Amino acid sequence: MPATPSNVPEPSRTDPALIRNFCIIAHIDHGKSTLADRMLQLTGVVEQRQMRAQYLDRMDIERERGITIKSQAVRMPWAPTEGGDSGTAHILNMIDTPGHVDFTYEVSRSLAACEGCVLLVDAAQGIEAQTLANLYLAMENELTIIPVLNKIDLPAAQPEKFAAELAHLIGCDVEDVLKVSAKTGEGVDRLLDEVVKLVPPPVGVKEAPARAMIFDSVYDAYRGVVTYVKVVDGKLNKRERIKMLSTGATHELLEIGASSPEMTPSDGLAVGEVGYLITGVKDVRQSKVGDTITLLHKGATEALPGYSDPKPMVFSGLYPLDGSDYPELRDALDKLQLNDAALVYEPETSAALGFGFRVGFLGLLHLEVIRERLEREFGLALIATAPNVVYRVVMEDGEEPIVTNPSEFPTGKIAEVYEPVVRATLLAPSEFIGAIMELCQTRRGSLLGMDYLSEDRVELRYTLPLAEIVFDFFDALKSKTRGYASLDYEPTSEQSAALVKVDILLHGDKVDAFSAIVHKDKAYAYGVRMASKLRELIPRQQFEVPIQAAIGSRVIARETVRAIRKDVLAKCYGGDISRKRKLLEKQKEGKKRMKVVGRVEVPQEAFIAALSSDDSGESKPKK
Ligand SMILES: Nc1nc2c(ncn2[C@@H]2O[C@H](COP(=O)(O)OP(=O)(O)OP(=O)(O)O)[C@@H](O)[C@H]2O)c(=O)[nH]1
């Protein structure tokens, strides 16, 4: 019989030997959230009638897309049915982690709060790129790894084949690979028993000054920031004053407790425990993931390892479609930032698009999620400029401007331009090796190595410029491998590259929103594509409009929109002056929806179409 919440020891009095902190790591869609749901049900913390799919994924976007963005921690009681521990109530703290590469830092913090992890692999898919990436993170954190195959109920499942692959990968016996169905619940109780048996209890010094690691921080409109922590040493008590080691800021612990899965206050959290705390701060940047919390009096001086500020990797300009929405956009970004320490933005003005913001994101999924939230939760209609990475330019005079907006690329004498590079891991059936290599080649990649995971599955490792993969790389990879390849990447360093700024000019005037930084070998193709696209999109004017793509003063492509004289009065034969006036009014109305660049009128839609993806090489990101 599983223990019920009522017979679980009070949090602060828990013996660390009875605590197991673990997380579930998996490639996207391999069933992590579904497995978490089953565990909540089996341990009795969520009753059958309250159960809804993906209980832990609270955000609307998370639920709709079926992905986990913010991690959460849940306390569950469990008394194993077999073995030496049978019948003893243990406390399992399960930390649900985000699965996407954009949020790797959060995954790694969540892992640092655990002693063990469940490595979940879809029995119909096998090992994928993020399985590997997460496994490496778990190994770096020296976690005990429990290999598990999920979805064994599927007719397409090949549990024997993939158990062998998984055992080979982590170097264990095939029999040690557990087989479960998160959907039907088969094997999940045995898995919980194994968690108690295999995951070591937390070790920490009870008498030492308190040290707790923040692994998540969430903004709640009613309660302010809820901070999720693991107490590594000592103890945190309600009402005590705490200090953040990275900033020195102090706060009072207004509430402390554990989620199971609703927040349940207690008098404190002791060594090894995982829980939440509330201090009344209103901004997650005051309670940053990775930071160490200690007590103000007799506190620790040395931080726990692994604190780093999230660094935006991708930038895009966001402009309200209707200029008068600018204040709303600013308020909306302010609100989103309360819950997202990685989101950065500053006002910017574009001659073509008006007032807006340059916004920095961790990656394309992050960008898409923010954009969608701005549009959906705040009802804003936006134009987003093509996303770009961050460039470091070294000028001949020694200046080193950092460029986050292509239109601000310096014009003086440039010695070197550096772009960020990533280390990418690609996994696919071996028949696609040729296609993948060809794709990486065109994206300026260099092969680091290749390994066969089994007879027919191969892992390729590449160094690739971030700019070449953040846009449509994943789509191209999927279409070249019929959806079989998976990708994971991590930023590594930067490299010097022959990069140039391509400007687009309408009737001799630069359109800042269309400037792009591209490799010089690709500049011509980019220029031709943009010019011909704009020729289709820009309506004829009363004079000829040349569209040019240029690098500095050198024009590399040109198209022309031919002149037309649109005589609105031609239809009025007679001298009815009021009718004439009406027509002129109407024409004026139409002009309102035009943006004027120099002398050229460009319809709003042309901007949206030109900046949106399709064939421009900057397609919409997919997860
Ligand atoms: N047949 C079957 N389907 C499953 C099982 N476990 C999960 N699924 C399905 O697989 C899909 C993905 O499951 P999720 O639990 O959302 O996967 P996830 O790993 O949490 O995904 P992310 O949160 O995006 O990382 C869903 O449609 C689930 O219903 C299983 O054991 N059997």
The ligand as a Gaussian input file, in Angstrom:
#p B3LYP/6-31G(d) Opt

LIG

0 1
 N        0.984000       5.118000     -25.756000
 C        1.635000       5.821000     -24.837000
 N        1.716000       7.162000     -24.985000
 C        2.379000       7.864000     -24.048000
 C        2.986000       7.230000     -22.926000
 N        3.572000       8.188000     -22.188000
 C        3.356000       9.372000     -22.815000
 N        2.623000       9.186000     -23.942000
 C        2.180000      10.205000     -24.903000
 O        3.317000      10.821000     -25.476000
 C        3.102000      12.206000     -25.700000
 C        4.177000      13.032000     -25.010000
 O        4.068000      12.875000     -23.609000
 P        4.485000      14.026000     -22.590000
 O        4.283000      13.449000     -21.239000
 O        3.816000      15.296000     -22.924000
 O        6.010000      14.159000     -22.966000
 P        7.109000      15.052000     -22.291000
 O        8.357000      14.270000     -22.371000
 O        6.641000      15.538000     -20.979000
 O        7.198000      16.250000     -23.278000
 P        7.843000      17.674000     -22.975000
 O        7.173000      18.225000     -21.741000
 O        7.481000      18.448000     -24.194000
 O        9.298000      17.459000     -22.814000
 C        1.701000      12.486000     -25.178000
 O        0.821000      12.471000     -26.274000
 C        1.422000      11.336000     -24.237000
 O        0.056000      11.041000     -24.158000
 C        2.864000       5.805000     -22.816000
 O        3.358000       5.160000     -21.888000
 N        2.189000       5.171000     -23.801000

